């Protein structure tokens, strides 16, 4: 009797600037209770962490967030959320090892915080999708306006999302998976 085939395990990074919704996205989509390494933002981060536009932020990821999502019996996604502050970016190199792709979460209120994450994945040749997280007070930019502002390659998918909403996060992940499949198919031809 042969054993049932094992599901493919895929490592996906959820990355982006400080306070863009990475932890929220991992929590929203994970089928298991998400693991978080959050600490309270204290006065010690004054002058180090840029809280402009997110002054009410009370906690921050200091190492990673972790979640899991089973797409079907043949595919399981392992989600690794990165810390957003510059001082923890050395962790990104470690988390990126073995990743098949990434989602760069953006906040249109602070779009300039997206460039470093996009540059990180472009330099490494790691495929990514941009998730435009909509906050209640976000300017209503179109996907094309965000694409133009970030000067993205036309092949990079850009998807509006609400990191608090499971269905919205699932749509972003499926867009990334489809992007990865298209890239693999294109290089195999």
C-alpha positions, -999 to +999 in steps of 0.1 A: +000+000+000+015+033-010+015+063+012-006+094+003+014+121-014+026+148+009+015+183+005+039+208-010+050+233+017+056+268+005+072+296+025+057+331+019+069+364+034+045+391+044+067+422+044+065+460+044+072+491+064+064+498+100+027+497+109+014+487+075-007+457+086+016+427+083+008+412+117-029+419+111-027+401+077-010+370+092-036+369+120-065+373+096-055+345+072-038+319+094-058+287+101-039+282+133-034+308+161-007+330+147+026+333+165+036+369+172+068+384+186+053+417+196+066+441+222+051+473+235+063+505+218+079+526+245+095+560+248+129+543+242+119+541+205+115+579+203+139+592+177+145+557+164+111+545+151+091+568+128+056+569+142+044+597+120+010+588+107+006+559+131+010+577+165-016+554+181+005+523+174+011+505+208+030+473+198+055+463+172+069+430+158+105+425+168+113+392+151+085+376+131+049+366+128+040+331+118+009+315+104-002+286+082-029+283+055-038+251+037-049+259+002-058+223-006-046+188+003-016+194-020-005+229-010+002+244+024+015+280+028+037+289+057+035+327+063+063+346+079+056+383+087+087+405+089+094+433+114+089+467+098+114+490+116+148+496+100+166+484+131+152+449+127+158+445+090+187+422+094+160+396+102+146+399+066+177+382+052+172+351+074+134+350+068+139+353+030+159+321+029+139+294+012+109+317+005+091+312-028+076+346-029+065+376-009+036+400-003+047+437+003+019+453+023+016+491+017-002+519+034-011+547+010-010+572+039+028+565+041+036+551+006+073+561+009+078+534+035+072+508+007+103+514-013+128+496+009+107+464+009+102+465-028+139+471-034+147+442-011+128+417-032+138+432-065+175+429-057+171+393-047+149+384-077+122+371-053+088+374-069+063+395-050+028+410-050+020+444-036-011+445-013-025+480-009-039+478+027-069+502+030-072+520+063-103+540+071-084+573+066-064+562+035-064+584+005-085+567-022-058+560-047-064+536-076-043+505-081-027+522-112-019+553-092-001+531-065+017+511-093+029+544-108+040+559-075+060+528-066+074+526-102+066+489-103+074+465-131+042+459-151+044+422-142+042+428-104+006+423-093-010+450-072-041+441-052-062+463-029-069+446+004-081+450+039-057+432+062-085+427+088-106+407+063-098+370+058-113+368+023-094+399+012-061+384+025-068+351+008-074+369-025-039+386-021-023+352-014-040+336-043-028+364-066+007+357-054+004+320-060-010+326-095+019+350-101+044+324-090+028+297-112+029+321-143+065+329-137+074+292-133+055+284-165+070+312-184+106+302-175+099+265-183+089+273-219 
